[in-house]
């Protein structure tokens, strides 16, 4: 039995009981005891998976929320972990859709500290580590998703650097995705952007090109890939004061010139934190 099938069969723990709220009682002064309102929403299924990745040669963890529905693949922000969107209460914003079987969410881990944010490594090594991470998603996470939920399509979702991961994989493999949700994202890691550094320190090669959406999209010629992109529901959301605002405008222009339908939503202020991402999730997922 391979690692993926094994974890799906024997290493998965259902933790749906963790979602059940506890009644909290406190002293209420002259009014006596008061009981905090109890969350009466139905609990959602929560599963934890961990296995040794053959591509990355390290243990990788992820969480799955829900039992059925359209699959949502969530990439964490820079240095974020597989539990980040649970901690940010974004999973809670999707709770009703998850409980109803409309969505099933897969929150994956990141290796950003071993790739783009590994400053001691040579830039060539950083992009190669990122490429192995993409292989892990495609060759290990996707098979698990197929085992657990073989039918529905996949939404690619991410915030900040997670939006880069979500967009990059969706634009490179559009036949695997029905929708992209990019919140506060960056489509080019090779540029300095208002305090955000070039994550590859000036290094550039063919691998960097093919993992930089705002570079490879303008030159796409493959009819099948373009048609798959045109079928995808692409939602790009960025704040007017976000450091990546101009990069989002450039990405939108590149998509428009390729006749790729998409929606570019501009929010007031910077809109680059959990408070805004929760609201974006309410609207666009």
C-alpha positions in Angstrom: 0.0 0.0 0.0 1.4 3.4 -0.9 1.8 6.3 1.6 -1.2 8.2 0.3 -3.6 5.2 0.5 -2.2 4.2 3.9 -2.8 7.6 5.4 -6.3 7.8 3.9 -7.1 4.4 5.4 -5.3 4.2 8.7 -3.7 7.5 9.7 -6.7 9.7 9.5 -8.4 10.9 12.7 -11.9 12.3 12.6 -11.9 15.3 14.9 -15.4 16.6 14.2 -16.1 16.6 17.9 -13.5 19.4 18.4 -15.9 21.7 16.5 -18.6 21.2 19.1 -18.9 24.4 21.3 -18.8 24.2 25.0 -21.3 26.1 27.2 -19.6 28.7 29.3 -21.1 29.9 32.6 -20.0 33.0 34.4 -21.1 34.9 37.5 -23.5 37.6 36.5 -23.6 39.7 39.6 -27.1 40.5 40.8 -28.6 38.7 37.8 -27.0 35.4 38.9 -25.4 33.0 36.5 -25.5 33.7 32.7 -24.8 31.1 30.1 -23.0 32.2 26.9 -24.9 31.5 23.7 -24.3 28.0 22.4 -23.3 27.5 18.8 -26.1 25.3 17.5 -24.7 24.9 14.1 -24.0 21.2 13.2 -20.4 20.1 13.6 -18.3 19.5 10.6 -16.0 16.6 9.9 -12.3 17.4 10.5 -9.6 15.0 9.5 -5.8 15.2 10.1 -3.4 13.5 7.6 0.3 13.1 7.8 2.8 11.1 5.7 6.3 11.0 4.5 6.4 12.8 1.2 8.5 11.0 -1.4 9.0 14.2 -3.4 10.1 16.4 -0.5 11.7 13.7 1.7 10.0 15.0 4.8 6.8 14.6 6.7 3.9 16.7 5.4 0.6 17.4 7.2 -2.8 18.7 6.1 -6.3 19.1 7.3 -9.5 18.1 5.6 -12.9 19.7 6.5 -16.1 18.3 5.3 -17.5 15.1 3.8 -18.5 16.0 0.2 -18.9 18.8 -2.3 -16.6 20.9 -4.4 -13.0 20.6 -3.2 -11.2 23.7 -2.1 -7.4 23.5 -2.0 -6.1 26.2 0.4 -2.5 27.4 0.4 -1.3 29.2 3.5 0.5 32.6 3.6 4.3 32.9 3.7 5.6 30.6 6.4 2.0 29.6 7.3 1.1 26.1 8.4 -1.7 23.8 7.5 -3.8 25.0 10.4 -3.5 28.7 9.5 -6.9 29.1 7.9 -8.6 27.4 10.9 -6.8 29.8 13.2 -7.8 32.8 11.1 -11.5 31.6 11.4 -11.8 31.4 7.6 -12.9 27.7 7.9 -15.6 29.0 10.3 -16.9 31.4 7.6 -17.3 28.4 5.3 -18.8 26.2 8.0 -22.4 26.2 6.7 -21.4 25.3 3.2 -19.1 22.6 4.5 -21.7 21.1 6.8 -24.2 21.1 4.0 -21.9 19.1 1.7 -21.4 21.9 -0.7 -17.6 22.3 0.0 -14.8 20.1 1.2 -11.7 22.0 2.2 -8.1 20.8 2.1 -5.6 22.9 4.0 -2.1 22.0 3.0 1.3 22.8 4.6 4.0 24.9 3.0 7.7 24.7 2.5 8.3 28.4 1.9 11.1 28.3 4.5 12.9 25.8 2.4 12.2 27.5 -0.9 11.5 31.2 -1.5 12.3 32.2 2.0 15.4 30.1 2.4 18.0 32.9 2.2 21.0 30.8 2.8 20.2 28.6 -0.3 21.2 29.5 -3.8 18.3 30.9 -5.8 18.4 28.0 -8.2 17.9 25.7 -5.2 15.0 27.8 -4.0 13.0 27.5 -7.3 13.9 23.7 -7.5 12.5 23.2 -4.0 9.4 25.0 -5.0 9.0 22.8 -8.0 9.2 19.7 -5.8 6.5 21.2 -3.7 4.3 21.5 -6.7 5.0 17.8 -7.5 4.0 17.0 -3.9 0.6 18.7 -4.5 0.0 17.1 -7.8 1.3 13.6 -7.2 0.5 13.2 -3.5 -2.2 15.5 -2.4 -4.4 15.2 -5.5 -4.5 11.4 -5.3 -5.6 11.7 -1.6 -8.3 14.1 -2.7 -9.4 11.6 -5.3 -9.6 8.8 -2.8 -11.6 10.9 -0.3 -13.8 12.7 -2.8 -13.5 11.4 -6.4 -16.2 13.4 -8.1 -16.3 17.2 -7.8 -13.8 19.7 -9.3 -11.3 21.8 -7.4 -11.1 25.5 -6.3 -7.6 26.8 -5.8 -7.5 29.3 -2.9 -4.8 31.4 -1.3 -4.0 34.7 0.5 -0.8 36.7 0.1 2.0 34.2 -0.9 -0.6 31.5 -0.7 -2.3 33.3 -3.5 0.9 33.0 -5.6 0.9 29.2 -5.0 -2.9 29.0 -5.8 -2.6 31.1 -8.9 0.6 29.5 -10.2 -0.6 25.9 -10.0 -4.1 26.8 -11.4 -2.6 28.7 -14.3 -0.1 26.0 -15.1 -2.6 23.1 -14.7 -6.0 24.7 -15.5 -7.6 21.3 -16.5 -7.4 20.4 -12.7 -9.3 23.4 -11.5 -12.7 25.0 -11.9 -12.0 28.2 -10.0 -9.3 30.4 -8.6 -9.6 32.7 -5.6 -6.5 34.9 -5.3 -6.7 37.3 -2.3 -3.9 39.9 -1.8 -1.7 37.9 -4.1 1.6 38.4 -5.9 2.1 37.0 -9.4 5.8 37.9 -9.7 8.4 36.9 -7.1 11.3 38.4 -9.1 10.5 42.0 -8.5 10.9 44.4 -5.5 7.5 45.7 -4.6 7.2 48.4 -2.0 9.2 46.8 0.7 8.8 43.2 -0.5 12.1 41.9 -1.9 12.9 39.9 -4.9 12.7 36.3 -3.5 15.2 35.0 -6.0 17.8 37.7 -5.6 18.0 38.6 -9.3 18.3 34.9 -10.5 16.3 34.0 -13.6 16.1 30.9 -15.7 13.5 28.9 -17.6 12.1 27.4 -14.3 11.6 30.8 -12.8 9.9 31.9 -16.0 7.4 29.0 -16.0 6.6 29.6 -12.4 5.9 33.3 -12.8 2.3 33.8 -14.0 2.7 37.4 -15.1 5.6 36.3 -17.3 4.3 33.1 -18.9 0.7 34.0 -19.4 1.3 36.7 -22.0 3.2 34.2 -24.2 0.8 31.3 -23.9 0.0 29.8 -27.3 -1.3 26.3 -26.4 -4.9 26.2 -27.5 -5.9 23.5 -24.9 -4.4 25.4 -22.0 -5.9 28.7 -23.1 -9.4 27.1 -23.5 -9.1 25.5 -20.0 -8.1 28.9 -18.5 -11.1 30.5 -20.3 -13.4 28.0 -18.6 -12.1 28.7 -15.2 -13.8 31.1 -12.8 -11.0 33.5 -11.9 -11.5 35.8 -8.9 -8.6 38.2 -8.1 -9.0 40.5 -5.1 -6.6 43.2 -4.1 -6.6 46.3 -1.9 -5.9 49.7 -3.4 -3.0 50.3 -1.0 -1.6 46.8 -1.2 2.1 46.5 -2.2 1.0 44.1 -4.9 -1.7 46.3 -6.4 0.2 47.2 -9.6 1.2 43.6 -10.1 -2.4 42.6 -9.9 -3.3 45.2 -12.5 -0.6 43.8 -14.8 -1.9 40.3 -14.3 -5.4 41.3 -15.1 -4.1 43.1 -18.3 -2.2 39.9 -19.3 -5.4 37.8 -18.9 -7.5 40.3 -20.8 -5.1 40.3 -23.7 -5.4 36.5 -23.9 -9.2 36.8 -23.8 -9.3 34.9 -20.5 -12.4 36.0 -18.5 -11.7 37.0 -14.9 -12.9 39.4 -12.3 -10.5 41.9 -10.7 -12.0 43.2 -7.5 -10.4 46.3 -5.9 -11.0 46.8 -2.2 -10.4 50.0 -0.2 -7.3 50.3 2.0 -4.6 47.7 2.0 -7.0 44.8 2.7 -4.1 42.4 3.4 -4.9 40.6 6.6 -7.2 38.0 8.1 -10.1 40.5 8.8 -10.4 41.2 5.1 -9.7 37.7 3.9 -12.6 36.4 6.0 -14.9 39.0 4.3 -13.5 38.1 0.8 -14.1 34.4 1.5 -17.8 35.3 2.3 -18.2 37.0 -1.0 -16.1 35.1 -3.5 -15.9 31.4 -2.5 
